[in-house]
Amino acid sequence: MSAKSHPEIKVGILGATGTVGQRFIQLLASHPYFKIHALGASSRSASQQYSKVTRWKLSTPIPDFVQKMVVQDCRPDAEGFAECGVVFSGLDADVAGDIEEAFRSANLIVYSNAKSYRRDPLCPLIVPLVNPSHLSIIPRQRSALSLSKGYIVTNANCSTTGLVVPLAALEKAFGPLETVMVTTLQAISGAGYPGVSSLDILDNVVPHIGGEEEKIEWETNKILGGLRSDNKEFDLHATDSVKPINVSATCTRVPVIDGHTGVVSVKFSCNPPPSIEAIDKAFREFTCEAQELGVPSAPAQAIVVHDAPDRPQPRLDRDLHNGACVSVGRIRDCPVFDVKFVCLIDNVRLGAATSSIMNAEIAVEKGYIA
Ligand SMILES: NC(=O)c1ccc[n+]([C@@H]2O[C@H](COP(=O)([O-])OP(=O)(O)OC[C@H]3O[C@@H](n4cnc5c(N)ncnc54)[C@H](OP(=O)(O)O)[C@@H]3O)[C@@H](O)[C@H]2O)c1
């Protein structure tokens, strides 16, 4: 069956009133087979109409049919969730762990943006343009927890996602990487709503985002690593022949609304390293399984390479391919490592909601969502 002819699948959204939740609603409102069926948020919003309790921040209006939907408590027995084939979570990290576990225990399928289960050895951490093969641990997760249907799949930290797509292209073309250094310039929307105070961020750069650097440094290796052949655990990129990548990250918050930029230097394991021309070609020619499967949210181009010396820029490039690709530019020799470049991701689309949706679309194709 082609991706376009799937029967309708009802979906729920946890954290539906938040920054990521609003993107879920915008993207899912016109989805070919996922149909918004239940919305959940905190007790502050529950039992009220969505349009009355949400500070909607997107430039498109709240879809008509969503405006009057009643927000539910984030409990699996709240109205509507039991019928959902997938529950997408844009929950605040402080509460996501317990709530998502309650949904999984109720035999529901959860695709999460929160950090809570990214390091769990039974939960795949999936960037849909990079490692959807890790979905194959789902049967093991279900059997370990004695669940016939429920499981949790996570997607990565938004800056990690913007970094690992170009890194995956380099590994695919040239083999393992040895060292990666990245400095991020992260948008305000990455902190959710209301996020960073305007007095802190206007006319300023804040050189610290709590926990972010550790996420990039750790998650990169789980995503680019593999599953052992028995599908029982992740090898965190360390096999007999391949060592984990040394990753060093510095994260800053800048006065940009949407779009995280990464300034990256890479050292390859191969010696001599590939030429800049070969690296440029590897980025341009990178294709991935999501595209081969033809899932609805897959971008026509996973990586857009910019030739202009002053690109990518958040304001000009974050909307490319509906925010589902990574932009790369300024590919040049690095006098310390081998190559340096700049990457850009829409942190709320491919960095969050689009990744969850694309992961679920791939899972539909692979039979993990009926
Ligand atoms: N923003 C990004 O770029 C981004 C990117 C990748 C991942 N993430 C992750 O995605 C998640 C959501 O981030 P966000 O930026 O969308 O945050 P946000 O704007 O602060 O939204 C948080 C959502 O969680 C709900 N919530 C808060 N406390 C709750 C509780 N006790 N019970 C049930 N629901 C509760 C809120 O509902 P109320 O409106 O009712 O309070 C709201 O819907 C976080 O885990 C974040 O780390 C965010």
The ligand as an SDF file (V2000), in Angstrom:
LIG
                    3D

 48 52  0  0  0  0  0  0  0  0999 V2000
   10.5170   24.2770   21.5700 N   0  0  0  0  0  0  0  0  0  0  0  0
   11.3790   23.5520   20.8680 C   0  0  0  0  0  0  0  0  0  0  0  0
   12.0190   24.0270   19.9100 O   0  0  0  0  0  0  0  0  0  0  0  0
   11.6020   22.1010   21.2330 C   0  0  0  0  0  0  0  0  0  0  0  0
   12.3880   21.3500   20.3670 C   0  0  0  0  0  0  0  0  0  0  0  0
   12.6170   20.0000   20.6560 C   0  0  0  0  0  0  0  0  0  0  0  0
   12.0720   19.4600   21.8010 C   0  0  0  0  0  0  0  0  0  0  0  0
   11.3250   20.2080   22.6560 N   0  0  0  0  0  0  0  0  0  0  0  0
   10.7400   19.5660   23.8310 C   0  0  0  0  0  0  0  0  0  0  0  0
    9.3290   19.4950   23.6070 O   0  0  0  0  0  0  0  0  0  0  0  0
    8.6520   19.6160   24.8560 C   0  0  0  0  0  0  0  0  0  0  0  0
    7.6780   20.7780   24.7910 C   0  0  0  0  0  0  0  0  0  0  0  0
    8.4030   21.9780   24.6060 O   0  0  0  0  0  0  0  0  0  0  0  0
    7.6720   23.3590   24.2900 P   0  0  0  0  0  0  0  0  0  0  0  0
    8.7370   24.2530   23.8350 O   0  0  0  0  0  0  0  0  0  0  0  0
    6.4970   23.1240   23.4220 O   0  0  0  0  0  0  0  0  0  0  0  0
    7.1640   23.7810   25.7780 O   0  0  0  0  0  0  0  0  0  0  0  0
    5.9750   24.7730   26.1860 P   0  0  0  0  0  0  0  0  0  0  0  0
    5.7110   25.7820   25.1290 O   0  0  0  0  0  0  0  0  0  0  0  0
    6.3360   25.2460   27.5480 O   0  0  0  0  0  0  0  0  0  0  0  0
    4.6810   23.8050   26.2900 O   0  0  0  0  0  0  0  0  0  0  0  0
    4.5870   22.8720   27.3270 C   0  0  0  0  0  0  0  0  0  0  0  0
    3.2970   22.0660   27.2170 C   0  0  0  0  0  0  0  0  0  0  0  0
    3.2670   21.1400   28.3360 O   0  0  0  0  0  0  0  0  0  0  0  0
    2.0150   21.3030   29.0210 C   0  0  0  0  0  0  0  0  0  0  0  0
    2.1840   21.0360   30.4600 N   0  0  0  0  0  0  0  0  0  0  0  0
    2.9320   21.7260   31.3560 C   0  0  0  0  0  0  0  0  0  0  0  0
    2.8040   21.1850   32.5960 N   0  0  0  0  0  0  0  0  0  0  0  0
    1.9490   20.1450   32.4760 C   0  0  0  0  0  0  0  0  0  0  0  0
    1.3970   19.2110   33.3920 C   0  0  0  0  0  0  0  0  0  0  0  0
    1.7140   19.2290   34.6910 N   0  0  0  0  0  0  0  0  0  0  0  0
    0.5440   18.2620   32.9160 N   0  0  0  0  0  0  0  0  0  0  0  0
    0.2240   18.2160   31.6050 C   0  0  0  0  0  0  0  0  0  0  0  0
    0.7010   19.0980   30.6740 N   0  0  0  0  0  0  0  0  0  0  0  0
    1.5490   20.0400   31.1070 C   0  0  0  0  0  0  0  0  0  0  0  0
    1.6040   22.7450   28.7930 C   0  0  0  0  0  0  0  0  0  0  0  0
    0.2050   22.8810   29.0060 O   0  0  0  0  0  0  0  0  0  0  0  0
   -0.4570   24.2570   29.5830 P   0  0  0  0  0  0  0  0  0  0  0  0
   -0.5200   25.2210   28.4190 O   0  0  0  0  0  0  0  0  0  0  0  0
   -1.8020   23.8260   30.0380 O   0  0  0  0  0  0  0  0  0  0  0  0
    0.4200   24.7450   30.6860 O   0  0  0  0  0  0  0  0  0  0  0  0
    2.0240   22.9200   27.3280 C   0  0  0  0  0  0  0  0  0  0  0  0
    1.0300   22.3620   26.4850 O   0  0  0  0  0  0  0  0  0  0  0  0
    9.7230   19.7770   25.9390 C   0  0  0  0  0  0  0  0  0  0  0  0
    9.9800   18.5280   26.5080 O   0  0  0  0  0  0  0  0  0  0  0  0
   10.9100   20.3030   25.1410 C   0  0  0  0  0  0  0  0  0  0  0  0
   12.1310   20.0080   25.7620 O   0  0  0  0  0  0  0  0  0  0  0  0
   11.0660   21.5320   22.3900 C   0  0  0  0  0  0  0  0  0  0  0  0
  1  2  1  0
  2  3  2  0
  2  4  1  0
  4  5  1  0
  4 48  2  0
  5  6  2  0
  6  7  1  0
  7  8  2  0
  8  9  1  0
  8 48  1  0
  9 10  1  0
  9 46  1  0
 10 11  1  0
 11 12  1  0
 11 44  1  0
 12 13  1  0
 13 14  1  0
 14 15  2  0
 14 16  1  0
 14 17  1  0
 17 18  1  0
 18 19  2  0
 18 20  1  0
 18 21  1  0
 21 22  1  0
 22 23  1  0
 23 24  1  0
 23 42  1  0
 24 25  1  0
 25 26  1  0
 25 36  1  0
 26 27  1  0
 26 35  1  0
 27 28  2  0
 28 29  1  0
 29 30  1  0
 29 35  2  0
 30 31  1  0
 30 32  2  0
 32 33  1  0
 33 34  2  0
 34 35  1  0
 36 37  1  0
 36 42  1  0
 37 38  1  0
 38 39  2  0
 38 40  1  0
 38 41  1  0
 42 43  1  0
 44 45  1  0
 44 46  1  0
 46 47  1  0
M  CHG  2   8   1  16  -1
M  END
$$$$
